[in-house]
Amino acid sequence: MPFLHSTTQRLQNLFSSQPNFKSTSTQSTTSLKHTSTTTKNGTMSAPVVLILGSGPRVGAAVSKAFAAIGYKVAVAARKGTDAKTDEGYLSIKADFAEPKSITAVYDAVKAEFGAAPSIVVYNTGSLTPPPDKDSVLSISADRFTHDLKVNTVAPFVAAQEAIKGWATLSAGAKVFIYTGNALNKLIMPVPMMLDVGVGKAASAYWLGQADGAYSANGYRFIYADERQPDGKMKGLALDGPAHGTFYTQLAKSTEGIPWNATFVKDQGYVSFE
């Protein structure tokens, strides 16, 4: 499609022409072997990770990374099968445009594994190209609302369900990770990016609020934003395994990591402030 091709090229040009940022890095050297999850009734079991939105790049890599360190893995997606995958993951069918359906996803995880997920990854999104490619306000209100539900409301509900589950767990990390990008801070002059940018920015705000509000409980809420080494937005070149490595590091320890966690492949958390 000529419009999508030209938009993709514009995005690539914008990603390559962003300003440089100063950086400081923190690379975790902690072993990534997991610790068991203990429920408040004293039952011990392998920890559970729930990945909401399991695509072939980031979602698949994150699932593999957590499985490799002993986590039980549940993945939810529109094409979920409500059965086990060949890898042994629990696959759950979910429609993130219907946020109320998120509760059923958590119920399915607890029914299968006998415990709530201690790590939750929200890794899906939605955008609508404007009918008039040069008019950012030509997107219909219905589509704008649909994308906001997927990008912001559904993860908000997922976070609500996460803390309910965490209250039933005692030992182990409790982290909610939202796969973000630089659009919570960077306004790009590309109409196609409107819905994504609005969703990322809105979600970043409530994640930052939640992280501060629940830190005393040992709960963390992380907006994870992969960057290029010079701080520029990674854009269309997101690295799946890099996300898997960083997310499993967060599951082991979030010490020294702010809620707005920019990271670089092979470097871990890097501050570009």
N, C-alpha and C positions, 0 to 999 in steps of 0.2 A: 504494500500500500504506500503510495508516494508520500502521504502526509506523515505516517508513522516513521518511514525511512528518513524524511527530512528532519523530523523531531528528534529522532535518535542521533542523527549527525550533529544537530545543534547542541544536544546534551553532552555529547562527547567533546565538542569544542569548548563548552563552558567548563566542564570538569578539568580540562587541560589548561585553562587560562585563569584558574582561581589564584588568589593571593597566597603567598607563603606564610607559614605560621612558625613562631618559635615553639620549641618543644622540650619537654623533659619526660623521661621514661622511667617506668617501674616494671621490671621483669620479674615475675614470680618464679622462684626456684623450688617451691614447695612440691613435694611428691603428690601426684594426683591420684593415689589410691584412695578410694572412698572410705568413709566411716559408715557404719550401719545406722539406720534410722530406728529410733525407739519410740513406740507409741506410749501414751501416758498410762496404759494398763500394763506396761512392762514388756510387751512383745517386741522382740528385735527382728529386723528383716533388712534385706538390701534396700537402699533408698530408691525412690521413684522419681523420674523426671517426666513431666508432661510437656510435649512440644505442640503448640497450637499453630498449625500451618506448617506442613511438612513438604516443601518443594524439593526438587532434585538437586539443588545446590546447597544453600545454607541449612535447610531443614534436614536433609539427608546426612550432611556432614556432622551436624550437631548430634543427631541420633546415634550415629556410629561412634562418636567420641565418648558419649556418656555410657553407651553399652560396653565400650572397651575398658572402662574403669569400674564396671560392676553394677551400674544402675539398671533397674528395670525401666523399660522405655515404653511410653504411650505416645502415640502421634495422632493428632486430630486434623482432618482435612475434609473438604467437600467430597473427595473421592474415597473417603474412608470406607472400610469394609465391615467394621464391627467384628473383626476376627483377628487372629494372629498373622503377621507377615512371615515371609520366609526367614527373616532375620530374628524372629521371635518377639517383635514389637507388637503391642496391642494397638490395632488400627481402629479409630473411631470416626464415624461420619459426623461432620459438624458443618453448620452454616453460620459463618461469623457475621453475616448480615442480620442475623436474628440473635442478638446478644442473650436473650433469655434462655436460649438453648445451651449455653455454656454450662449451666448447672448440671445438666444431664451428662456432659462429658466427664466432669469430676466424679459423679456418681458411678460411672462406668469404670473409671480408674480404681476407685476404692473397692468396688465389687470384685474386680479382677485380682488386685494385688494385696488387698486387705489393709491398705494404708493410703493416706493422702499423699500427693506428690510434694516432696520437699523443695524441688526445683521446678519452676514453671517458666517456659520460654514462649513468648508471643512473637510469632515469626510470619505473619501474613499481612497483606495490605491490599488496598484497592484504589484504582484511579480511573477517572473518566476523561478521555480526550474531549475538549470543548468542540461542539459542532462547528463553530466558527473558529478555526485554528488561531486566529489573531485576536480573539476576544476572550479574555479570561472569565468574563461573567456570562458567557453563553451556555455554560453547563446548567442543566435543569436543576431545580430545587430537589426533585426526587432523587436524582443521581448524586447530588452533593450530600444529601442526607444518607443515602445508602453507603457511600464511601466513608463518611464520618462514623457510621456505626461500626464498620469493619476496622477502621484505623484507630479509633479512640474509644468508642463505647464498649465494644466487645472485650478489649483488653482490660478496661476498667472493671467490668463484671468479673473477668477472669481473676483479677487481683483480689476482688472481694471474696471470691470462692477460695482463693489461695490462703488467705489469712484464717478463714474458717478451718481449713484443713490443718494449717500449721499449729493451731491451738490444740490439736489432738496429738501432736508430736512433741517429743522432748529433745533428745539428742539430735545433732546434725544441723547442717546449714539449711537456711530457709531463704531462698532468693528468687525473686521474680525478675526475669530479664526480657526486655523489650528490644527487638531488633530495630534500631533506628538508623538515622543517617544525619548529615549535617543540616538538613532542612529545618530543624528546630531553631537554627540560628542564621541560616543563609537563605535569603529570598532570591530565587532564581527567576529571571525574566522569561519564563517558558510557561505559557498557559496550561499545558498538559500537566504540569507539576502542581497545580493549585491544590487539588484534593489531598494529594500525598503530603504536601507541605503543611496544610492546615492540620491534618491528622497527626503528623509527627510533632508539631509544635504544641498542640493541645495535650497530647499524651505525655510529652516531656514535662509539662507543667505539673500534671497530677502525679507523675512518678517522683518528681523532686519533692513534692509535698508529702507523699506517702513515705518516702525514704526517711525524711526527717521525723515524721510523726511516729513511725513504728520502729525506729532504730533501737530504742530502749528495750524492745521485745526481742531483739536479735534478728529482726526481719530486714531484708534489704530489697530495694527496688532500683533496678539499674537500667538506664537508657544506654544501650551499647551501640557505638557509632564507629564503624571501621573507617580508617583514614589511610591515605597514602603517606609515605614517610615524611613528606614535606607539609603534611597537614591538610592537603587538599581533599575534597570529597572523593570517595572511592567510586561513586557513581555506578555505572553498569558493570564494573569489574570486581564486584564483591567476591571475596575468597571464602568459600565454604569451610575448608579445613581450618582456616585462621579463626573463624567464628567458633568452631568446635573446640579448638585449643583454648581460646580465651574464656568461653563459657564454662568449660570444665575447671579452669583456674578459679573463676568466680565461685563455683560450687565448693571448692576447697577452702578458699579464703578471700574475703573482700576487704581485708585490712589495707588501708591506704588508697582504696579505690572510691572515688566520689560517685554519686548517683549518675552523673552525666559522664560516662566512661568512654572516652575516645581511645581506640586501640589500633595498633599497627601489627601486621603479620611479623612473627618472629621477635617482636619486641614487647608484647603485652600492652598494658595501659601506658599511654603517652599523653601528657597534658599539652595542649596547644593554646592555653590561655595566655 
